[in-house]
Amino acid sequence: MTPGLSLYWDGYGLSAAASGVYVHARNIATGLNLLGAPPAVIGPKGSSALFSDLVVSELLGPASLTSLAKLKPVWPQLVGQRVARMSIGRPYVLHGLSNFNLPTLGKDRFRRHVLTVHDLIPFLATDGVSRALRLQLAWLMPRALRRADLVVCVSQWTRRTLLERYPFVADRCHVIPNGIDNLSTPRGAWRATGADTIEVLYVARFEPYKQHALLLEVVRSSSLPLRLTLVTDVTGIRTCQKLAPDLIQSGRLHFKSNLTQAQIADVHASSDIYLSPSLYEGFCLPAASSLVAGKPVVYLAGSGIDEVVGASVGVPIPRGSDLAAWDEAIVKGLALAQGPDYEVRLTQHLASMVTWSDAAKRLLSLYHCLV
């Protein structure tokens, strides 16, 4: 940590390299490191390997206590205790990056709190979230928000939905969007594959609100030669295998899983178009990655993805649209990408977006306001 700032991150949720929270944290940590303000991470077992460039303190203990420590109400309290022992008797910042994870029991006069909220999807997509999770978050989140000195949201949509439910946090709530890599032009361009196939990509773990089933119907009903690559988890693969054996057998659907970030970049580069049928997205990192790869995005409008894409480089689809609307949007998206001014428009769009370096600088400025 820099001599001017004692900074600690709660590593809850940061030990799964495929998660959006980890990608967010990993890129911000790299930016802070370059600024001379690396955070110390208090994380679960395995955190050290994923943050090898940082000081990491893993919360280890007797095996009998491991499950208890991972409980959402318990973990932040253990982190708070650990950080209090590690601090040196002066103000320091403890940042929880997973929506709720700040210690709410006890007080430490030296500690300042920052909380990042990615989305409130567990409260919005109630059919796809267990009742136990909703109850836990309904109890934890308002307490964490009250404890936070500053709250960071990753999109204006996230901020808006947060304030609709918890208006008392408005004067402490800031938007710092997820970033993209520093670049002046997109890394690729639309790849004409000929008349045989149109390579479609969707990257999403399985959750009902992600609407994998809708995308399978889009492919099944389309008159276009679509071939879908679905990057998902084990649950997503098993569910889609049951829903679409015909698409698998015909070669119109195949799966990828457990990819590194470099491999994910490769699948974006080898696609023709990205489709996002998800009902809710706090920011939508995969859509941003497809734009960086030079690909158009067709997406269901109405959440944080609107701020990432937009009509200049993608095609929004209103909620409730039928399957024919998806076919029309795909045709429009491909035509958009083949237009003579697409690369210029895409370059301008990417230049308007926040980079990870920008996001790290903005966050560091907020930290310094507290100490």
N, C-alpha and C positions, 0 to 999 in steps of 0.2 A: 504493500500500500504506500501511496505517496505520503511524505511527511506532513503535508497540509490537510490530509483527509483520511480518517479511519473509516473504512467502508467494508461492510459485511453483507453478503447475499445469503438468504435462506435458499438452500438448494433443493427444496421440495419440488418434484416434477422435472428436475434437470438431469436425471440419470438415464433417460430414455432418448437416445440419439435421434430417433425418428420423429420425435414429437415437435410440434410447432413451438412450444414453450422453450424447448432446448435450443432450437435453431435461433430463436429470438435472443436467448441469453448468451449463446456462444458468440454471435456476431457483435452484440453490445459489449461483451467482455473483451473481445479483441480490440474494439475501438477504444475502450477505456484504458486498456493496457498501453496502446500506442500514445495515449494522452498522459501517461505516467500516473494513472489512478486505477490500478487493477484492484478489483474487489477480492476479498478473501471469501471463499465459499464454504458454508457449513452444510454439508450434504450427506445423503445416504451412501451406503457402500457402492463403489463403482464411480463415484463422482471424480475421484482423482484422475482416472484415465481419460475422462472427457474434458477436464480442465487442467491439463498437465502444465500449462504455462502460468497457472495461478497457485496461490497458497490455498490448499483445500484441507479442511478438517472434517473427517468423516465421523458421523455419529454411530459409533459401534458400541455394542454391549452384549450382555448374555443373550443367547439365542431365545430364551424364554421371553425377553423383553422386546425383541425385534418387531413382532406384529403390533404390539401395543404402541411402540414409538411411531409407527407409520400411520396411526390413526390421525385423521385431519384435525381433531381438537387437541391432540397431544403434541404432535410434532413441533408446531411453532413455539410452544412453551419450552421444549427441550432446547431448541435453537437459541431462544432468548437467554436461557441459563448458560449455555456454552459461550455465547458471545460476551455476556457480562463478565465471565471469568477471563476471557481473552483480552478485553479492553484494558486500557491503561489509565483510567481515571480522568478522561476528558471526553467531550462530546464526540459521538460517533454515529454513523448512519447504518441502520439495519433495513435492508430492502427485501421484501417478499415479492417474488415475480410470478406467483401462481394464483392470483385472484383473491386469496383469503388469508395467506399464511403470514400473519404477524402475531407475535405473542400478546395476548389480551389480558393475561393474569399477571398481577404484580406490576411494579413500576421501577424504572431505572432512570434517574434524573439525567444521566449522561446520554441516553439513547434517543435518537431521532428516527422516525419511521417513514418509509416510503413503500407504497403498495402499487404494483402494476396489475391492472385489470384488462384482460384480453377480450372477454366477452361475458355476457350473462346468459349464455345459451342454456345452461341447466334450468333456468327459470322460464325460458321461452319455449323450449322444445320438451314440454313436460311428458309427452308420450314416450320419449326415448330415454328418459332418465329415471333411475330408480327413486322410489319415494324416500329411501334412507339418505341418498345423496342430496336430494332437494332439501330435506329437513336439516341436514348438517350445514349446508351452505346458507340456508335461511337463518340459521343461528350464528354461524361464524362470520359471514360477510359484513353485516352491519357493525359488528363489534370491531372487526379489523379496520373498517373504514373510519370508525370513530377514533381509533387509536392512531391512524395514519396522519402524519404531518402534511404529507403530499400524496396525491393519487395520480398515477400515470395511466392513461388509456391509449390503446394502440390505434384507435380510429375515432372519428367524430361520431360514427354510429354507436360505438361502444360507450362513449361519453353520454350520448343522448339517452340510450336505454338505461345506463347506470343512474342518471339523474332523475329519470322518470320513477325509479323505484326508491332511490336514496337521495332526495334533493338536498339534504343537509350537507353534502360533501362538495357542493358546487364551487365554493370559493377556494377549494384546495385541489381542484381537479384540472389536470393538464393533459393535452394530447401530444404524444410523441409517436408518430407512425413507425411501424416496422420499416426497415430500410431495404434498399437494393445495393448491390455492389457498386463501387465507383466505376463508371464507364461513360463514355461519350456517345457510343453507338451500340445498338443491339449486337449480341455476339453472333447471331446467325440471321437467316432470312427465311422467308417461306420456301419450303422445299417441295417442288412439284414432283409428285410421285407417279405421274401418269394417270391413265384412266382406271387402272386396276384397283387401287385402294386409296382411301383417304384415311390417314393415320390420326386417330382421335385419342386424346389422353385425358385421364382423370386421376388425381392423386388425393386419396382421402382414406383415413381409417374408417372402419364401419361404425356408423351411428345412424339411427333412423332418419335424422334430419339431413344427413348428407345425401339421401335419396339415390342410392346406388340403383335401386329397382327402376326408378324413372329413367335413368340413363340407359339401362338395358332395354327398356321399351323403345327409347329413341332409336337405338341401333337396330333393334328387331324390325321396327315399322318403317325405317327409312328406305327411300328409293335410291339413296346414294350408296356408293361402295365403301361404307364405313368399316373400319377395323379398330376396335377399342383396346387400348392398353390400360389396364386398371392397376394402379399401384396402391395396394391396400394391405391390411393386416390379415392374420389367419381367419378371423371371424368374417371379414369381408370376402375372402376367397371362398370359404365354405358356403356362405349365404348365396353368393352369386353363382356358384356351381350348381346349387339346387334350383335357382331361379332361371338359369339360362343354359342348360346342357346343349340346346340346339345351336346357340351362338358359339359355344366352345367347339362343338363338333364341326361346324362350318368354317372355323378359323377366323370368325369375326370378333372373338373375345379371347384375350389371354391376359395372364396375371404376372405381376412382379411384386416382390415383397422384400423387406429387410435390406433396402438399398442404402448405400452410402450417399452422402451429398453429391459426390462427383458422379455417381451412377444416376442419381435423379436428374442432374443437369443433362446427362446424356439422353435420357428418355424424352426430356423436353426438346432437346435439339433434333431428335429423330421423328418428332411428331409433326403434323400439319396444322393442327388446331387443338385448343384446349377447351373442354366443355366442363362447366361447373353447374350442376343442378342443385347444389346445396341451398337449403332454405335460409341458413344463417352462416355468416362468416364475419369474425371479428376484424380480420384484415385480409386473409387469403394469400398466404405466402406462395402456394403453387401457381396461382394466376400470375403473380408478379414474376415468378421464375420463367414462366412461358413467355411473357413479354420481353424479358431480358434475352431470351433465346430467339426472339424475333417472330413469335407466333401470335396469331390473333386469338382472342378469347370470347367464347359465347357463354353467357352466364345468366343465372336467375337473379334478377335485380331485387333490391330491397334490404340489403345489409351492408357490412363494411366493404364488400367487394366493389361496390359502386365507386368508392374512393380510389380504388387501385386501378381499375380498368377505364371505364367510360366509353362513350360512343366513338371517339376518334380512333381507337385501336381495338375495339371489340364490339360485340353486339349484345345489348341487354335484352332479356326476355321478361315480360311482366309475369308476375305470379298468376297461376291459374291458366296459363296458356296451354293449348293442346299440343299433341305430338307434331302436327304439321307445322306449327310455329317454330319448333326446334329445327326441323329440316330447312325451313326458309332462312332461319338465322345462320345455320351452318353454311349455306350457299352464300349468304351475304358476307359472312366472315371470311370465307375463302376469296371471294371477289375483292373484298377490302384489302386483303394481304397481297393480292396480285396487282393492285393499283399502282400507278407510277409514283405516287407521292407517299406510299405507305411507309417506307423506310424513314423518310423525313419526318412524317407525323409521329412515328414510333420513337424516333430519336428525341424529338421535342417533348413527347410525353414522359419518357424516362428521365430526361433532364429536369422535369418539373417535380419528380418524386424525391423524397428524402433518401439519402444514402445511409448506410449503417454508420459511417463516420459522423454524419450530421446528427443522427439519433444519439450516438454516444456523447457528442458535445453538448447537446441539449440536456441530456440526463445529468451530465457532470455539473452543468450550471445550476440545476435544481439542487443537487447534493450540496453544493457550496453555499446555497441560500440558507441551509439548515445549520451549518456549523461555523 
